[in-house]
Amino acid sequence: MLYLFSLTHKRLWDEDRPVLLTSTVMMGKVSRTCNFPKKKTLQTIIFYEGRNFEGRHYECSGDCTDMHSHFSRCNSIRVDSGCWMAYEKPNFSGYQYMLTRGKYADHHRWSGFNDCIRSCRIIPAYNGNYRMKIFERSDFGGKMMELSDDCPNLQDRFHRRDISSCNVMEGYWILHKHPNYRGHQYFLRPGEYNKHSDWGSMSSTIGSVRRVTELKQNNQ
């Protein structure tokens, strides 16, 4: 006969996940298998008021909609792990900046337009495919082009620079206002964007598009 027993144990470490203990009894022999959850690496980013990582600072390990109470200005950033988006204003609005692991001694290092950072979010690790449809008009109208890789010059491939809506089907993307991944950045997660203001832009002008491949990780 075959008997299965399941037991759960909570909070073995910092993750509140169950452990499945399965006991199999067959012909007088007992075997047990414990499927322990895999501990994730904590993603952290540190914001400093002064240049060169000096002055008042704030360490963050998750999405934050408003950081104004933690520091008044931001002149340097250190990303210890993970891939992040930093925003000029609260609630993930204003100028957008993608930050990967490393040190940014002043706001020019992340192409900042000023020393103001008010919110941030983690870009999740992703190992899948990339696919996005871009449209010349709002509400997915007009000419359409599908992308699955980086495009350093949208004018050359799309024969126009006006992108008014898009549908991100797979992966995470960054739109840049100018060719060769320069100018204002706009972070796109999977979903539908009916108009350019949905991704935080005041105009439909886009010069280049790239995949966020820095966040690719092995699921270990």
GUFI-645972 format. One record per residue: x, y, z of N, C-alpha, C in turn. Coordinates in nm, 3 decimals. Atoms other than C-alpha are relative to their C-alpha. Example, Ala and Ser with C-alpha at 12.3 -4.5 7.8 and 13.67 -1.06 7.14 Angstrom:
<pt <0.089, -0.119, 0.000>, <1.230, -0.450, 0.780>, <0.090, 0.120, 0.000>> <pt <-0.082, -0.119, -0.006>, <1.367, -0.106, 0.714>, <-0.077, 0.109, 0.073>> 
//
This chain:
<pt <0.084, -0.120, 0.000>, <0.000, 0.000, 0.000>, <0.088, 0.125, 0.000>> <pt <-0.073, -0.126, 0.010>, <0.104, 0.362, -0.059>, <-0.071, 0.105, 0.083>> <pt <0.058, -0.103, -0.085>, <0.048, 0.631, 0.203>, <0.078, 0.129, -0.022>> <pt <-0.063, -0.131, 0.016>, <0.117, 1.002, 0.154>, <-0.041, 0.089, 0.116>> <pt <0.028, -0.092, -0.109>, <0.145, 1.245, 0.443>, <0.059, 0.135, -0.036>> <pt <-0.049, -0.134, 0.030>, <0.179, 1.622, 0.398>, <-0.002, 0.086, 0.126>> <pt <-0.011, -0.090, -0.114>, <0.300, 1.859, 0.668>, <0.049, 0.135, -0.050>> <pt <-0.047, -0.132, 0.039>, <0.354, 2.233, 0.641>, <0.063, 0.069, 0.119>> <pt <-0.069, -0.076, -0.104>, <0.594, 2.451, 0.838>, <0.020, 0.141, -0.054>> <pt <-0.008, -0.138, 0.047>, <0.589, 2.831, 0.816>, <0.125, 0.070, 0.049>> <pt <-0.106, -0.095, -0.032>, <0.862, 3.090, 0.813>, <0.128, -0.067, 0.047>> <pt <-0.130, 0.061, -0.030>, <1.179, 2.885, 0.797>, <0.110, 0.105, -0.003>> <pt <-0.092, -0.114, -0.001>, <1.359, 3.208, 0.713>, <-0.081, 0.123, -0.025>> <pt <0.069, -0.127, 0.017>, <1.248, 3.545, 0.579>, <-0.116, -0.009, -0.097>> <pt <0.111, 0.014, 0.093>, <0.993, 3.405, 0.334>, <-0.111, -0.081, 0.066>> <pt <0.114, 0.063, -0.065>, <0.648, 3.310, 0.452>, <-0.063, -0.101, -0.094>> <pt <0.047, 0.102, 0.092>, <0.612, 3.000, 0.240>, <-0.002, -0.135, 0.068>> <pt <0.006, 0.132, -0.063>, <0.514, 2.643, 0.333>, <0.108, -0.093, -0.054>> <pt <-0.089, 0.107, 0.042>, <0.741, 2.341, 0.316>, <-0.083, -0.127, -0.009>> <pt <0.076, 0.123, 0.019>, <0.594, 2.019, 0.179>, <0.087, -0.119, 0.038>> <pt <-0.070, 0.121, -0.044>, <0.708, 1.705, 0.362>, <-0.084, -0.120, -0.041>> <pt <0.074, 0.115, 0.050>, <0.602, 1.388, 0.180>, <0.067, -0.128, 0.045>> <pt <-0.053, 0.129, -0.044>, <0.646, 1.044, 0.334>, <-0.067, -0.110, -0.080>> <pt <0.052, 0.110, 0.079>, <0.607, 0.736, 0.120>, <0.036, -0.132, 0.067>> <pt <-0.022, 0.129, -0.064>, <0.564, 0.394, 0.282>, <-0.035, -0.110, -0.099>> <pt <0.025, 0.107, 0.096>, <0.601, 0.095, 0.051>, <0.090, -0.118, 0.033>> <pt <-0.073, 0.124, -0.028>, <0.706, -0.261, 0.130>, <0.089, 0.017, 0.123>> <pt <-0.074, -0.014, -0.125>, <0.815, -0.157, 0.478>, <0.108, 0.106, -0.002>> <pt <-0.104, -0.102, 0.009>, <1.045, 0.123, 0.356>, <-0.063, 0.139, -0.001>> <pt <0.050, -0.137, -0.008>, <0.999, 0.493, 0.424>, <0.101, 0.094, -0.065>> <pt <-0.087, -0.103, 0.058>, <1.139, 0.775, 0.211>, <-0.069, 0.135, 0.017>> <pt <0.055, -0.133, -0.023>, <1.094, 1.147, 0.278>, <0.068, 0.101, -0.092>> <pt <-0.053, -0.106, 0.085>, <1.135, 1.444, 0.050>, <-0.048, 0.135, 0.052>> <pt <0.035, -0.135, -0.046>, <1.144, 1.804, 0.173>, <0.029, 0.099, -0.111>> <pt <-0.016, -0.101, 0.104>, <1.087, 2.075, -0.087>, <0.008, 0.137, 0.065>> <pt <-0.018, -0.129, -0.067>, <1.233, 2.384, 0.075>, <-0.008, 0.113, -0.102>> <pt <0.003, -0.114, 0.091>, <1.161, 2.724, -0.081>, <0.140, 0.055, -0.020>> <pt <-0.130, -0.057, 0.032>, <1.454, 2.892, -0.250>, <0.007, 0.144, 0.050>> <pt <-0.013, -0.133, -0.057>, <1.576, 3.196, -0.068>, <0.041, 0.099, -0.108>> <pt <-0.029, -0.100, 0.101>, <1.573, 3.506, -0.285>, <0.100, 0.103, 0.053>> <pt <-0.093, -0.105, -0.036>, <1.844, 3.768, -0.287>, <-0.076, 0.132, 0.013>> <pt <0.068, -0.126, -0.023>, <1.721, 4.096, -0.140>, <0.056, 0.107, -0.093>> <pt <-0.042, -0.107, 0.089>, <1.732, 4.380, -0.393>, <0.001, 0.131, 0.078>> <pt <-0.013, -0.124, -0.077>, <1.856, 4.708, -0.247>, <0.057, 0.113, -0.085>> <pt <-0.049, -0.121, 0.063>, <1.917, 5.063, -0.365>, <0.011, 0.106, 0.109>> <pt <-0.023, -0.102, -0.102>, <2.056, 5.353, -0.159>, <0.009, 0.137, -0.067>> <pt <0.003, -0.136, 0.052>, <1.982, 5.720, -0.229>, <0.072, 0.093, 0.099>> <pt <-0.077, -0.093, -0.083>, <2.219, 5.992, -0.099>, <-0.032, 0.144, -0.039>> <pt <0.026, -0.142, 0.028>, <2.154, 6.364, -0.064>, <0.121, 0.067, -0.065>> <pt <-0.120, -0.062, 0.053>, <2.515, 6.455, -0.140>, <0.063, -0.079, -0.113>> <pt <-0.077, 0.070, 0.103>, <2.744, 6.370, -0.428>, <0.099, -0.096, 0.066>> <pt <-0.101, 0.096, -0.046>, <2.991, 6.083, -0.395>, <-0.044, -0.074, 0.126>> <pt <0.056, 0.086, -0.105>, <2.762, 5.896, -0.154>, <0.021, 0.058, 0.140>> <pt <-0.015, -0.067, -0.128>, <2.776, 6.151, 0.125>, <-0.134, 0.058, 0.046>> <pt <0.119, -0.064, -0.056>, <2.518, 6.306, 0.355>, <-0.110, -0.098, 0.035>> <pt <0.117, 0.079, -0.037>, <2.177, 6.185, 0.453>, <-0.032, -0.100, -0.110>> <pt <0.027, 0.101, 0.100>, <2.079, 5.862, 0.282>, <-0.118, -0.087, 0.041>> <pt <0.116, 0.087, -0.023>, <1.792, 5.617, 0.250>, <0.017, -0.128, -0.079>> <pt <-0.011, 0.131, 0.064>, <1.810, 5.245, 0.176>, <-0.138, -0.058, -0.025>> <pt <0.132, 0.050, 0.039>, <1.518, 5.090, -0.009>, <0.014, -0.141, -0.057>> <pt <-0.003, 0.138, 0.050>, <1.440, 4.724, -0.083>, <-0.131, -0.040, -0.068>> <pt <0.126, 0.029, 0.069>, <1.103, 4.754, -0.258>, <-0.058, 0.124, -0.062>> <pt <0.065, -0.114, 0.063>, <0.866, 4.978, -0.447>, <-0.036, 0.104, 0.106>> <pt <0.031, -0.109, -0.091>, <0.817, 5.319, -0.285>, <-0.065, 0.113, -0.080>> <pt <0.075, -0.100, 0.077>, <0.555, 5.569, -0.405>, <0.036, 0.143, 0.035>> <pt <-0.035, -0.138, -0.039>, <0.683, 5.872, -0.212>, <0.112, -0.004, 0.104>> <pt <-0.116, 0.005, -0.088>, <1.028, 5.916, -0.057>, <0.040, 0.137, 0.054>> <pt <-0.039, -0.136, -0.036>, <1.019, 6.290, 0.019>, <0.032, 0.015, 0.149>> <pt <-0.026, -0.009, -0.144>, <1.020, 6.229, 0.396>, <0.137, -0.058, 0.038>> <pt <-0.128, 0.065, -0.030>, <1.347, 6.033, 0.374>, <0.121, 0.084, -0.043>> <pt <-0.108, -0.088, 0.044>, <1.561, 6.286, 0.184>, <-0.060, 0.111, -0.085>> <pt <0.054, -0.116, 0.071>, <1.514, 6.629, 0.027>, <0.048, 0.010, -0.144>> <pt <-0.054, -0.001, 0.135>, <1.731, 6.582, -0.282>, <0.085, -0.125, -0.018>> <pt <-0.079, 0.120, 0.026>, <1.930, 6.306, -0.450>, <0.112, 0.034, -0.098>> <pt <-0.115, -0.032, 0.084>, <2.281, 6.361, -0.585>, <0.093, -0.119, -0.025>> <pt <-0.075, 0.122, 0.032>, <2.421, 6.007, -0.581>, <-0.084, -0.121, 0.040>> <pt <0.077, 0.122, -0.022>, <2.285, 5.653, -0.588>, <0.094, -0.120, -0.008>> <pt <-0.073, 0.127, 0.007>, <2.427, 5.309, -0.517>, <-0.101, -0.113, -0.010>> <pt <0.087, 0.116, 0.019>, <2.250, 5.002, -0.653>, <0.081, -0.124, 0.038>> <pt <-0.073, 0.119, -0.045>, <2.369, 4.697, -0.459>, <-0.043, -0.124, -0.075>> <pt <0.050, 0.116, 0.075>, <2.150, 4.450, -0.645>, <-0.132, 0.035, -0.065>> <pt <0.127, -0.019, 0.069>, <1.861, 4.431, -0.885>, <0.006, 0.106, -0.108>> <pt <0.018, -0.098, 0.106>, <1.736, 4.653, -1.163>, <-0.120, 0.087, 0.041>> <pt <0.098, -0.093, -0.056>, <1.534, 4.964, -1.073>, <-0.041, 0.109, -0.099>> <pt <0.041, -0.125, 0.064>, <1.334, 5.253, -1.212>, <-0.014, 0.104, 0.109>> <pt <0.014, -0.113, -0.092>, <1.371, 5.586, -1.031>, <-0.079, 0.110, -0.071>> <pt <0.090, -0.100, 0.058>, <1.120, 5.867, -1.084>, <0.019, 0.135, 0.069>> <pt <-0.018, -0.135, -0.052>, <1.145, 6.242, -1.042>, <-0.109, 0.037, 0.101>> <pt <0.114, -0.040, -0.083>, <0.801, 6.272, -0.878>, <-0.063, -0.120, 0.069>> <pt <0.068, 0.111, -0.068>, <0.585, 6.066, -0.640>, <-0.090, -0.078, -0.094>> <pt <0.093, 0.086, 0.074>, <0.366, 5.782, -0.765>, <0.050, -0.036, -0.140>> <pt <-0.061, 0.047, 0.125>, <0.610, 5.682, -1.042>, <-0.033, 0.093, -0.117>> <pt <0.027, -0.099, 0.104>, <0.569, 6.004, -1.242>, <0.120, 0.093, -0.017>> <pt <-0.111, -0.089, 0.031>, <0.795, 6.269, -1.393>, <0.109, -0.071, -0.079>> <pt <-0.111, 0.062, 0.071>, <1.135, 6.194, -1.544>, <0.026, -0.141, 0.054>> <pt <-0.023, 0.140, -0.037>, <1.222, 5.824, -1.544>, <0.145, -0.039, -0.030>> <pt <-0.139, 0.042, 0.016>, <1.563, 5.662, -1.502>, <0.014, -0.148, 0.035>> <pt <-0.028, 0.140, -0.030>, <1.660, 5.297, -1.529>, <0.138, -0.011, 0.064>> <pt <-0.124, 0.014, -0.075>, <1.932, 5.198, -1.281>, <0.033, -0.147, 0.018>> <pt <-0.048, 0.137, -0.019>, <2.134, 4.877, -1.283>, <0.108, 0.001, 0.109>> <pt <-0.097, 0.012, -0.109>, <2.385, 4.749, -1.029>, <0.124, 0.085, -0.028>> <pt <-0.116, -0.085, 0.016>, <2.664, 4.998, -0.974>, <-0.010, 0.126, 0.084>> <pt <-0.006, -0.124, -0.076>, <2.759, 5.338, -0.831>, <-0.017, 0.120, -0.094>> <pt <0.028, -0.121, 0.076>, <2.632, 5.673, -0.958>, <0.038, 0.118, 0.090>> <pt <-0.056, -0.099, -0.092>, <2.845, 5.947, -0.799>, <-0.069, 0.135, -0.005>> <pt <0.081, -0.122, 0.009>, <2.628, 6.236, -0.922>, <-0.114, -0.024, -0.097>> <pt <0.121, 0.026, 0.076>, <2.296, 6.278, -1.100>, <0.024, -0.003, -0.151>> <pt <-0.032, 0.008, 0.143>, <2.465, 6.318, -1.439>, <0.031, -0.144, -0.041>> <pt <-0.036, 0.138, 0.031>, <2.576, 5.953, -1.416>, <-0.122, -0.084, -0.039>> <pt <0.121, 0.070, 0.044>, <2.214, 5.837, -1.451>, <-0.081, 0.084, -0.098>> <pt <0.062, -0.090, 0.099>, <2.140, 6.111, -1.709>, <-0.116, 0.077, 0.061>> <pt <0.105, -0.073, -0.069>, <1.935, 6.298, -1.452>, <-0.011, 0.144, -0.047>> <pt <0.024, -0.138, 0.041>, <1.777, 6.628, -1.549>, <0.005, 0.095, 0.120>> <pt <-0.011, -0.079, -0.122>, <1.789, 6.747, -1.186>, <0.036, -0.095, 0.115>> <pt <-0.038, 0.083, -0.115>, <1.863, 6.622, -0.834>, <-0.122, -0.046, 0.079>> <pt <0.123, 0.037, -0.067>, <1.507, 6.521, -0.755>, <-0.042, -0.143, -0.034>> <pt <0.054, 0.136, 0.012>, <1.402, 6.157, -0.699>, <-0.103, -0.017, 0.111>> <pt <0.108, 0.007, -0.099>, <1.069, 6.095, -0.527>, <-0.067, -0.138, 0.011>> <pt <0.058, 0.134, -0.008>, <0.968, 5.735, -0.606>, <0.087, -0.098, -0.077>> <pt <-0.079, 0.102, 0.070>, <1.118, 5.407, -0.725>, <-0.076, -0.132, 0.001>> <pt <0.060, 0.134, 0.005>, <1.018, 5.055, -0.823>, <0.102, -0.100, -0.053>> <pt <-0.085, 0.109, 0.046>, <1.189, 4.721, -0.880>, <-0.050, -0.049, -0.135>> <pt <0.034, 0.070, 0.123>, <1.198, 4.575, -1.230>, <0.021, -0.149, 0.027>> <pt <-0.013, 0.142, -0.035>, <1.128, 4.203, -1.176>, <0.097, -0.075, -0.092>> <pt <-0.085, 0.087, 0.082>, <1.372, 3.937, -1.296>, <-0.087, -0.068, -0.105>> <pt <0.079, 0.054, 0.112>, <1.263, 3.800, -1.632>, <0.091, -0.079, -0.092>> <pt <-0.079, 0.085, 0.088>, <1.390, 3.516, -1.852>, <-0.072, -0.037, -0.129>> <pt <0.081, 0.039, 0.115>, <1.125, 3.502, -2.123>, <0.031, 0.074, -0.128>> <pt <-0.012, -0.066, 0.130>, <1.073, 3.638, -2.472>, <-0.041, 0.147, 0.010>> <pt <0.036, -0.141, 0.008>, <1.022, 3.998, -2.579>, <-0.083, 0.022, -0.126>> <pt <0.086, -0.027, 0.115>, <0.737, 4.112, -2.800>, <-0.088, 0.120, 0.031>> <pt <0.079, -0.121, -0.018>, <0.566, 4.447, -2.845>, <-0.047, 0.052, -0.135>> <pt <0.055, -0.064, 0.120>, <0.340, 4.612, -3.103>, <-0.010, 0.150, 0.025>> <pt <0.009, -0.145, -0.011>, <0.371, 4.986, -3.162>, <-0.088, 0.054, -0.113>> <pt <0.097, -0.055, 0.094>, <0.112, 5.202, -3.338>, <0.022, 0.151, -0.015>> <pt <-0.022, -0.142, 0.025>, <0.130, 5.546, -3.498>, <-0.111, 0.087, 0.057>> <pt <0.112, -0.079, -0.051>, <-0.209, 5.655, -3.360>, <-0.048, -0.055, 0.135>> <pt <0.057, 0.042, -0.128>, <-0.389, 5.640, -3.028>, <-0.098, -0.114, -0.018>> <pt <0.095, 0.111, 0.001>, <-0.606, 5.341, -2.939>, <0.031, -0.104, -0.106>> <pt <-0.048, 0.107, 0.087>, <-0.395, 5.109, -3.156>, <-0.047, 0.018, -0.145>> <pt <0.040, -0.030, 0.137>, <-0.480, 5.279, -3.483>, <0.119, 0.035, -0.088>> <pt <-0.104, -0.035, 0.095>, <-0.279, 5.351, -3.796>, <0.099, -0.111, -0.024>> <pt <-0.104, 0.097, 0.033>, <0.038, 5.180, -3.905>, <0.050, -0.070, 0.125>> <pt <-0.047, 0.080, -0.113>, <0.162, 4.899, -3.680>, <0.129, -0.071, -0.035>> <pt <-0.121, 0.079, 0.017>, <0.500, 4.736, -3.633>, <0.023, -0.082, 0.127>> <pt <-0.027, 0.087, -0.114>, <0.589, 4.442, -3.410>, <0.151, -0.011, 0.023>> <pt <-0.141, 0.006, -0.037>, <0.922, 4.437, -3.226>, <0.026, -0.119, 0.091>> <pt <-0.044, 0.106, -0.090>, <1.107, 4.149, -3.065>, <0.147, 0.018, 0.039>> <pt <-0.138, -0.029, -0.036>, <1.452, 4.306, -3.035>, <0.019, 0.151, 0.009>> <pt <-0.029, -0.143, -0.014>, <1.622, 4.643, -2.982>, <-0.010, 0.071, -0.134>> <pt <0.008, -0.083, 0.121>, <1.570, 4.924, -3.231>, <0.067, 0.134, 0.029>> <pt <-0.073, -0.123, -0.032>, <1.835, 5.200, -3.212>, <-0.050, 0.124, -0.075>> <pt <0.052, -0.114, 0.076>, <1.664, 5.416, -3.476>, <-0.136, -0.036, -0.056>> <pt <0.137, 0.034, 0.039>, <1.288, 5.396, -3.507>, <-0.037, 0.058, -0.136>> <pt <0.028, -0.064, 0.129>, <1.282, 5.631, -3.804>, <0.044, -0.090, -0.115>> <pt <-0.051, 0.087, 0.107>, <1.489, 5.388, -4.012>, <-0.089, -0.121, -0.023>> <pt <0.080, 0.122, 0.013>, <1.264, 5.089, -3.941>, <-0.149, 0.027, -0.014>> <pt <0.144, -0.028, -0.002>, <0.923, 5.245, -3.884>, <-0.037, 0.113, -0.096>> <pt <0.018, -0.113, 0.091>, <0.971, 5.544, -4.118>, <-0.084, 0.111, 0.060>> <pt <0.062, -0.111, -0.072>, <0.827, 5.774, -3.855>, <0.043, -0.007, 0.146>> <pt <-0.038, -0.006, -0.140>, <0.890, 5.884, -3.498>, <-0.119, 0.023, 0.092>> <pt <0.119, -0.020, -0.083>, <0.533, 5.924, -3.377>, <-0.058, -0.135, 0.040>> <pt <0.059, 0.122, -0.056>, <0.428, 5.635, -3.155>, <-0.102, 0.043, 0.105>> <pt <0.106, -0.052, -0.087>, <0.093, 5.708, -2.993>, <-0.065, -0.106, 0.087>> <pt <0.053, 0.108, -0.084>, <-0.001, 5.367, -2.851>, <0.083, -0.125, -0.021>> <pt <-0.075, 0.124, 0.014>, <0.150, 5.025, -2.793>, <-0.061, -0.109, 0.087>> <pt <0.046, 0.118, -0.074>, <0.075, 4.676, -2.669>, <0.122, -0.086, 0.031>> <pt <-0.115, 0.080, -0.043>, <0.351, 4.509, -2.469>, <-0.051, -0.139, 0.037>> <pt <0.048, 0.136, -0.021>, <0.286, 4.138, -2.492>, <0.094, -0.084, 0.085>> <pt <-0.097, 0.077, -0.078>, <0.609, 4.001, -2.344>, <0.121, 0.086, 0.031>> <pt <-0.123, -0.067, -0.038>, <0.903, 4.141, -2.153>, <-0.019, 0.142, 0.049>> <pt <-0.005, -0.137, -0.047>, <1.002, 4.480, -2.016>, <0.083, 0.083, -0.097>> <pt <-0.060, -0.082, 0.104>, <1.101, 4.768, -2.245>, <0.024, 0.142, 0.050>> <pt <-0.023, -0.142, -0.024>, <1.240, 5.121, -2.240>, <-0.013, 0.074, -0.134>> <pt <0.008, -0.089, 0.115>, <1.134, 5.386, -2.493>, <0.091, 0.119, 0.027>> <pt <-0.084, -0.119, -0.011>, <1.380, 5.669, -2.559>, <-0.048, 0.105, -0.100>> <pt <0.049, -0.107, 0.086>, <1.288, 6.005, -2.704>, <0.085, 0.018, -0.125>> <pt <-0.092, -0.021, 0.112>, <1.596, 6.020, -2.929>, <0.063, -0.132, -0.046>> <pt <-0.067, 0.121, 0.049>, <1.781, 5.764, -3.146>, <0.119, -0.038, 0.088>> <pt <-0.117, 0.053, -0.071>, <2.060, 5.548, -3.002>, <-0.016, 0.006, 0.152>> <pt <0.031, 0.015, -0.142>, <1.889, 5.522, -2.662>, <0.042, 0.122, 0.082>> <pt <-0.030, -0.126, -0.069>, <1.928, 5.887, -2.564>, <-0.131, 0.073, 0.032>> <pt <0.115, -0.083, -0.034>, <1.693, 6.138, -2.408>, <-0.091, -0.062, 0.104>> <pt <0.096, 0.047, -0.101>, <1.389, 6.086, -2.189>, <-0.028, -0.149, -0.014>> <pt <0.027, 0.143, -0.003>, <1.318, 5.728, -2.086>, <-0.143, -0.026, 0.048>> <pt <0.136, 0.038, -0.039>, <0.980, 5.558, -2.054>, <-0.005, -0.152, 0.016>> <pt <0.000, 0.141, -0.034>, <0.948, 5.222, -1.882>, <-0.136, -0.063, -0.033>> <pt <0.123, 0.070, 0.038>, <0.693, 4.974, -2.021>, <0.000, -0.141, 0.057>> <pt <0.025, 0.136, -0.047>, <0.562, 4.665, -1.847>, <-0.104, -0.064, -0.092>> <pt <0.103, 0.062, 0.083>, <0.337, 4.406, -2.016>, <-0.137, 0.062, 0.025>> <pt <0.131, -0.063, -0.010>, <0.002, 4.564, -2.090>, <-0.029, 0.088, -0.120>> <pt <0.042, -0.086, 0.110>, <-0.186, 4.798, -2.322>, <0.013, 0.147, 0.040>> <pt <-0.017, -0.143, -0.019>, <-0.102, 5.168, -2.354>, <-0.075, 0.071, -0.113>> <pt <0.087, -0.056, 0.104>, <-0.381, 5.348, -2.540>, <0.048, 0.134, -0.054>> <pt <-0.050, -0.132, 0.042>, <-0.204, 5.684, -2.560>, <0.136, 0.024, 0.065>> <pt <-0.137, -0.019, -0.046>, <0.144, 5.822, -2.506>, <0.007, 0.049, 0.145>> <pt <-0.001, -0.044, -0.140>, <0.049, 5.981, -2.173>, <-0.008, -0.118, 0.096>> <pt <0.007, 0.120, -0.085>, <-0.010, 5.627, -2.041>, <0.137, -0.046, 0.045>> <pt <-0.136, 0.036, -0.043>, <0.367, 5.575, -2.032>, <0.076, 0.122, 0.052>> <pt <-0.060, -0.116, -0.065>, <0.432, 5.924, -1.891>, <0.060, 0.103, -0.092>> <pt <-0.057, -0.093, 0.096>, <0.523, 6.111, -2.208>, <-0.098, 0.113, -0.033>> <pt <0.084, -0.113, 0.039>, <0.395, 6.456, -2.306>, <-0.013, 0.011, -0.151>> <pt <0.009, 0.000, 0.146>, <0.447, 6.383, -2.676>, <0.014, -0.142, -0.051>> <pt <-0.007, 0.134, 0.059>, <0.437, 6.088, -2.913>, <0.134, -0.028, -0.067>> <pt <-0.130, 0.016, 0.066>, <0.796, 6.135, -3.032>, <0.086, -0.104, 0.071>> <pt <-0.087, 0.106, -0.052>, <1.009, 5.822, -2.984>, <0.109, -0.026, -0.104>> <pt <-0.110, 0.020, 0.093>, <1.354, 5.776, -3.136>, <0.060, -0.139, -0.001>> <pt <-0.058, 0.135, -0.009>, <1.462, 5.431, -3.015>, <-0.072, -0.080, 0.108>> <pt <0.067, 0.093, -0.091>, <1.336, 5.126, -2.828>, <0.097, -0.112, 0.036>> <pt <-0.087, 0.112, -0.037>, <1.525, 4.865, -2.629>, <-0.064, -0.087, 0.107>> <pt <0.046, 0.094, -0.101>, <1.457, 4.559, -2.419>, <0.081, 0.019, 0.129>> <pt <-0.072, -0.003, -0.127>, <1.546, 4.557, -2.052>, <0.055, -0.140, 0.024>> <pt <-0.062, 0.132, -0.012>, <1.783, 4.262, -2.066>, <0.092, -0.009, 0.121>> <pt <-0.087, 0.001, -0.118>, <1.990, 4.365, -1.763>, <-0.059, -0.081, 0.114>> <pt <0.064, 0.069, -0.111>, <1.736, 4.195, -1.540>, <-0.008, -0.150, -0.020>> <pt <0.003, 0.145, 0.020>, <1.777, 3.848, -1.693>, <0.081, -0.068, 0.109>> <pt <-0.068, 0.072, -0.108>, <1.866, 3.609, -1.414>, <-0.029, -0.148, -0.013>> <pt <0.026, 0.144, -0.009>, <1.901, 3.237, -1.365>, <-0.084, -0.026, 0.124>> <pt <0.086, 0.034, -0.113>, <1.631, 3.097, -1.141>, <0.069, -0.104, 0.087>> <pt <-0.077, 0.089, -0.086>, <1.856, 2.951, -0.875>, <-0.050, 0.012, 0.143>> 
//
